[in-house]
């Protein structure tokens, strides 16, 4: 039985070779507080449409992988207290049980490409966690991107991670990381993590040309990451960021928070301790990334 349901609007766009942008659902269910989560999901979909592309939010609903959600389903998952968070390894168990789950970056990328979607917007990638030398804690997003030929626009990796180690892993996995209008690697809430990038593009047309070159060189099975930083005026104050992060990491250690629970734990502390400033930055960056992913998708479609 085929467990993939493609929304009719998305299916028509793919059949007509029109631009489609995949969007992850974890930000809706686990990344943002209510009611901001649903409002932001709608805002992000609207940002994609404003550029002439079709949004395709990805989730597993009642055992079916959905590529594109109607508004009622989007509202349903945004309101749920029990919906799971599914990485790539979790997709089969959730589907077999007839369950529902939001999808992480890796799971979203996999399902999107399975449906034929080539472009994807998210907030920040997962990566290598701090203390990974002892814990071996590394996001499955990285391996998934090394096996999935999608172009993803993000604001780098979450600044709570080991950024240097994450960049090293992406290099080892042959995942190209390209600055989008920048030579510096962003860190989610932060414009610049202090790490330089070797390659950059400065327009949607240049980004689309790079994706096309990747495909023509037989590298279409690996992702391209376009790192799109927040403008400096919109980033979280770096000093405030560092204070909240240090306190959050200490709280993780004291409370025994480990594994996949670390990221939501720390993001929740950021939302509370920055009195909404991190939430505003998060909403801004995901909306900007969706806009740029749509612009790149439109440029790629126009070159066909």
N, C-alpha and C positions, 0 to 999 in steps of 0.2 A: 504494500500500500504506500502510495506517495504521501508523505506527511507535510509537504510544502504547499502552502496556499499563498498565491500572489494576488494582491488586491487588483481588481479589474482595471483601475486607472493606471497602476504600475505596469500591469501586463500589456496594456495598449501602448504605453510609452516605450517599453522595451521592444515590442514588435515593430514599432515605427522608428526605432533607433533614435528616440528623443531622450534628452538627459534626465537621469534619475539619480537621486542622492539617498543612500541608506543612512539611517539615524539609529543610534542605540537606544534601548529602552531602560537600561539600568539607571540612567540619570533621572528618569521619571519615577522609578520605584524606590531607589535606594540613595540617589545622589542629592536630591533636593527636598526640603520640607514642604508639606502641604500648607497653603494651596499653590505655592510657587511652582511646584513640580508640573502640574497640569497646565498652568498658564505659560510656563516656559516651553513645554513640549509643543503647544499650539503656536507660540511665537516662533519657535525654530522651524516648524513646518511652513509657516507663513513666509519666513525669510527665504527658504528654498524656492517657494512658488514665485516670490517677488523677482527672482532672477531668471525665471522662465524654465525651471526644472520641476520635476515631480518628487515630493518627499516620500520615502518608504521607511517608516519606523518599523523596526524588527522586534518581534517577541514570540514566545511560545504561548499559545492560548488553547486551553482544553486539549492538549496533546498534539496540536498542529502548529508547525512553524509558520508564522505569518510574515509576509514581506509587504508591509503597508498595512496600517490600521485605520479603521473608520473611527470617527470621533467618539462614538459610544464605547468602543473597546479601549481607546486611549484613556478615556475617563475612568473606565472600570479598573484598569491596572494601576492608575494613579491613586485610586482610592483604597486599594487592597492593602491589608495589613499582613497578609499571609503569602503573597506571591514570592516565589523563590528567585534567586539570582543565579543564572546559568552561564557557566563558562562552556567551552567547547566539549569538555568531557561529560558535562551534565546534560547535554541535549537529549541523548538517547534515553537515559533513565526518566527524565521529566516527561518526554513524549510518550514513552511506553506506559507510564502511569496515568496518562491522560491529564497531566498537570499543566499549570501555567507558570511561566517564568519570564522575567526580563532577561535580556542578553547582554553580556559583557562585550568589550571591544572584539575579542577573538571570536566569540560565538556569532556576533553580528556580522563581522567580516566574512566568516565562512558561509553563513546562510545567504547573505547578500550576493556573493559570487556564485553560489549554487543557483540562484535565481537569474543571474546574468547582469546584476548591478555592478558597475565598475568604480563608483565613487562613493565615499563614506565620510561623514563628518562626526566628530566626537569632541569631548572636552580635552581630556588628557589621557595618554596611554598609561597602562600599567607597566611595571618594570621590575628591576632588581630592588628588593627591599634592603633597608639598612640592616646591618648584622647578618647579611645573607651568608657570609663565610661560615657562620655557626649554624644558621637555620636552613640554608638552601632555599630560602623563600624568594621565589621569582614568579612574576605574573606569567600565566599561560598565554597572555596576549602576544608576547614576544615570539614564541614558537609558532603561534597561529599566523602571525604576519609573515613569517618566513615561508609559509606554505600556501598563502592565499594572495592571489594577484589583484589586490584592490589598491586604489589610491586613497589615502586617508589624510584629511586635513584635521589637525589637532593643535593644541597649544603646548606641544612638547609632552613631557611626562609630569605626573603630579610631583610637586616639589617636596613632598614628604618621603620620596624615594631616594635611592642612591643614584644620582643622575649620571655620574661618571661611569659607574658599572653598567648602567642600562645602555648607555651609548656604546660601550665596548661590546655588549652582548648583541646589539643590533648590527654592529659591524661584523661580528663573527657569523651572524646568521645571514649576512649579505642582504640586509634590508636597507635600502637607500634612504637616508635622512636628508631632506632638502630644506634649507631655510626659505620661507615664503616672505620675501621682502626683507630678509635679515641675514646676517652672517653669524648670528648668535643663537644658541639653543634656548628656547623659553622653558619656563618651569610652571606651567599652569597659572597660578595666581601671579607669578613673577615674569616680567618681560625678558629677563636674561639670567640664566643660571651660572654664567661665567664660563661656559664652554663654547668654543668656536665650532662652526660648521664649515665643511670643505666646499659645499655646493649651495647655490641659491638660485631661485627664479624670482622674477619681479612682476609677473603678470599671469593671468589665467591662460593666455595663449602659450607662454613659455612652459607653464606647468603641464598643459595638455600635450605639448610637443615632447616633453620629457617622458610622459606616460606612453606615448606612441613609440618613442625610441626604445623604451624598455621592452615593449611587446615585440617589436621588429627584431630585437636582438635575442629573442628566445628566453626572456626573463619574466614572462607574464605570470609565472607561478609565485612570484614574490611581491610583497607590497612595496609601495613607495609612500613614505611618510613626508608630508608637507607640514613643516613646523611654523605655525602662524602665531606670532606673539601678540599679547595684549599691548596696546599703546601704553607708554610709560604712565600717562595720566590716569589710566584705568586700572593699573596694577595695584595689588595690596602693598601697603608700605613695607619695604623689606625688613625694617627693624621690628615692626609689629609681627610680621610673618615669622621671623626667627624666634621671637619670644614665645609665641603660641605653639610653634612646632616643638621647641625644646620641652615645654610643659606637657604637651600631648604625648611625646615619646616617653617621658618619665611616667606619665599616668598609665600608658600601655604596659610598661614593665611592672608597675605596682599592682595593676589589676589583672595581669596575666592575659592581656589581649594579644592574640597571635594570628598568623595566617591571613585568610581573606577578611577577617573581622577588623584588621588594623586600619585599612583605608577608610571604611565608613565611620569608624570610631574617631579617627583624627579629623575627618572632614566635618563631622558633627561638632567637634570642639572648636574648629575654626569658625563655623557659623555662629556659635554662641559667644566665643571669646572676642571676636572682632565686631560684635554687635551689628551683624548684617553686612559688613564690608566685603567679606569673602564671598557671601552669597551674591552680592551685586557683581563682583568680578566674575564669578562662575557663570552667571546668566549672560553677561556681556560676551565672554569668550566663546561659549557654545553657539551663540547667535552669530557672531562674526565668522566662526569656522563653518557653520552651515551656509552662510552667504558665499564665502569664498569657494567652498566645495561645489556649490551650484554654479558659480561663474566658470570654474574649471570644467565642469561637466558640459556646460553649454558650449564652451570653446572647443572641447573635444568632439562634440556632436556636429558642430558646424564645419569641422575639418574632414568629416567622413565623405 
